[in-house]
Amino acid sequence: MVPSVVPVYVLLHGGGLSSLSWALVAGSLKRHGRPTVAYDFRAHGGSTGDEKELTADQLCSDTIAVIEAMVGKEGPLVIVGHSLGGAIAAKVSCTPQLKDRVIAVAMFDIVESVAMSSLDRMEEMIARRPVSFRTKHDAIQWAIKTGMVSNPVSAAVSVPSLLAAAQAEHEMAAGQAAEEDTGHLSWRTDLRATSSLWPVCAFSS
C-alpha cells in the first residue's frame, strides 16, 4: 500500500554515538524531500540523564515520545537504526503505538545470534580507545585514522558531539569546567556502563 503522504524517516543512532551520526544521511533525505527526525538517546550527545537509565524499554518509550511530539500520532513512518539504534528500531516498530504506522524498518550493524561472540570484543574495543583527547581536532583525526568514521565530513560533524569536558575532582568540587586547550575531552557516554544493552543488539537469524 502506498502511503497517502510522504513518510517521516526516524533515525536512531548507535550506542555511544549521537544523532549527528546521521547528519549526512539526513541532509540527503532532505534534498530528496524526505522529512527526518533524529534525536540523542538519553546519556548521549546533548541529552541529559546517565547510563543507569539506559534500558531497551526506556529507549523505546523515549522514541515514541519524540515521534509523537515532533511528528504527531498519525502518518507513515520509516524507522532506521544503527547498532543499538537498530535494535530499538525493531522493538519500537512492534509497539501498539507505532505498529500500524511503520511502513519500513532498516537496521545496520545488528549482530545475529551466530555472531554473539563478537560482543565479547566490545571490552577489547573500548580498551583500545583513548581515554581523552587534548582537542576536538585530535578526536576527529583519531576517529578517521582508526576507521571509526570513514567520511571526514561526517567525522567533523559528529565526533565533537561524542565528547565532554573532563574535569578533575578538585575542579568539579570548585565548580570549574576544564578548558579545552589546557584540559582534556573525554567520551560523553561510558560504553562500559551500557553493557546490559549489548545483548539487545543480537538477534536470531
C-alpha positions in Angstrom: 0.0 0.0 0.0 1.4 3.4 -1.0 1.1 5.9 1.9 -1.1 9.0 1.1 1.6 11.3 2.5 5.4 11.2 2.4 6.6 9.1 5.4 8.8 10.6 8.1 12.2 8.9 8.5 13.1 8.3 12.1 16.9 7.9 12.5 18.2 6.1 15.7 21.9 6.2 16.4 24.2 3.6 17.9 25.5 3.2 21.4 28.0 5.8 22.4 27.2 7.9 19.3 24.7 10.8 18.7 22.1 11.9 16.3 24.7 13.8 14.4 25.9 10.4 13.2 23.1 10.8 10.7 23.9 14.3 9.6 24.9 13.5 6.0 22.1 10.9 5.7 19.5 13.4 7.0 20.8 16.0 4.5 20.5 13.7 1.6 16.9 12.7 2.7 16.0 16.4 3.0 17.3 17.1 -0.6 15.0 14.3 -1.8 12.0 15.7 0.0 12.0 13.2 2.8 11.3 14.7 6.3 13.5 13.2 9.1 13.6 13.1 12.8 16.8 12.2 14.8 17.4 12.6 18.5 20.1 11.9 21.1 19.4 8.9 23.3 19.5 9.8 27.0 23.0 10.0 28.3 24.2 10.6 24.7 25.2 13.7 22.8 23.3 16.7 24.1 20.7 14.7 26.1 20.5 14.7 29.8 20.4 11.6 32.0 23.0 8.9 32.7 23.8 5.4 31.6 21.8 3.9 34.6 18.6 4.9 32.8 19.5 3.1 29.5 17.2 0.2 29.0 15.6 -1.1 25.9 12.1 -0.3 27.2 13.1 3.2 28.3 14.7 3.9 24.8 11.5 2.7 23.1 9.4 4.9 25.3 11.7 7.8 24.6 11.5 7.2 20.9 7.7 7.0 20.9 7.5 10.3 22.9 9.9 12.1 20.5 7.9 10.9 17.5 4.6 11.9 18.9 5.9 15.3 20.0 7.6 16.1 16.7 5.5 14.2 14.1 2.2 13.6 15.8 0.2 10.4 16.4 -0.7 9.8 12.8 1.1 9.4 9.5 3.5 6.8 8.0 7.0 6.2 9.4 10.2 4.6 8.2 12.4 3.6 11.2 16.1 3.4 10.6 18.6 2.3 13.2 22.3 1.6 13.6 23.6 -1.0 16.0 21.8 -0.3 19.3 19.5 2.0 17.4 18.7 -0.8 15.0 17.7 -3.0 18.0 15.5 -0.2 19.2 14.1 0.3 15.7 13.0 -3.3 15.6 11.5 -3.2 19.0 9.7 0.1 18.7 8.2 -0.7 15.3 6.2 -3.5 17.0 4.7 -1.4 19.8 0.9 -0.7 19.8 1.5 3.0 19.3 3.5 2.6 16.1 3.0 -0.9 14.5 0.2 0.4 12.2 2.2 3.4 11.2 5.6 1.9 10.3 5.9 1.0 6.6 9.5 0.0 6.7 12.4 -0.7 9.1 16.1 -0.6 8.2 18.8 -1.9 10.6 22.5 -1.6 10.2 25.3 -3.5 12.1 23.0 -5.7 14.1 24.7 -8.9 15.4 23.0 -12.2 14.7 22.9 -14.9 17.2 25.6 -16.9 15.3 27.9 -13.9 15.8 27.3 -13.4 19.5 30.9 -14.0 20.2 31.7 -10.6 18.6 30.1 -9.0 21.7 33.0 -10.3 23.7 35.2 -8.0 21.7 33.4 -4.9 22.9 35.6 -4.7 26.0 38.7 -5.0 23.8 37.5 -2.3 21.5 36.7 0.0 24.4 40.1 -0.6 25.9 41.8 0.5 22.7 40.0 3.8 22.7 41.9 6.8 24.1 40.6 7.9 27.5 40.7 11.5 26.5 41.8 13.9 23.8 43.5 17.3 24.0 41.3 18.9 21.4 38.3 18.1 19.3 40.6 18.1 16.2 42.7 15.3 17.8 39.5 13.3 18.4 38.3 13.8 14.8 41.6 12.7 13.4 41.7 9.6 15.6 38.2 8.6 14.5 39.2 8.9 10.9 42.5 7.2 11.3 41.0 4.2 13.1 38.1 3.9 10.8 35.5 4.7 13.5 34.1 7.2 11.0 35.2 6.8 7.3 33.9 10.0 6.0 35.9 13.1 7.1 33.0 15.4 6.8 30.8 13.2 8.9 33.6 12.9 11.5 34.0 16.6 11.7 30.2 17.0 12.3 29.6 14.1 14.6 32.7 13.3 16.7 32.6 16.5 18.8 29.1 15.6 20.0 30.5 12.4 21.5 32.8 14.3 23.8 32.5 16.2 27.1 35.0 18.3 29.1 36.9 16.0 31.5 37.1 17.5 35.0 39.5 16.7 37.8 37.9 16.1 41.2 39.2 19.3 42.6 37.8 21.3 39.6 34.4 19.6 40.0 34.4 20.5 43.7 35.1 24.1 42.8 32.6 24.1 40.1 35.2 24.9 37.4 35.0 23.3 34.0 38.2 22.2 32.4 39.3 24.3 29.4 39.6 22.5 26.1 43.0 23.9 25.3 44.6 23.0 28.7 42.4 20.2 29.9 41.0 17.2 28.1 37.9 15.9 26.4 36.6 12.5 27.4 33.8 10.4 25.9 30.3 11.7 26.7 28.9 8.2 27.2 30.6 5.5 29.2 30.2 2.5 27.0 31.1 0.0 29.7 28.1 1.3 31.7 25.9 0.3 28.7 27.0 -3.4 28.8 23.5 -4.5 29.8 22.3 -3.3 26.4 24.8 -5.1 24.3 22.8 -8.4 24.1 19.8 -6.3 22.9 21.7 -5.8 19.7 21.8 -9.5 19.0 19.0 -11.2 17.0 18.4 -14.7 16.0 18.8 -15.2 12.2 
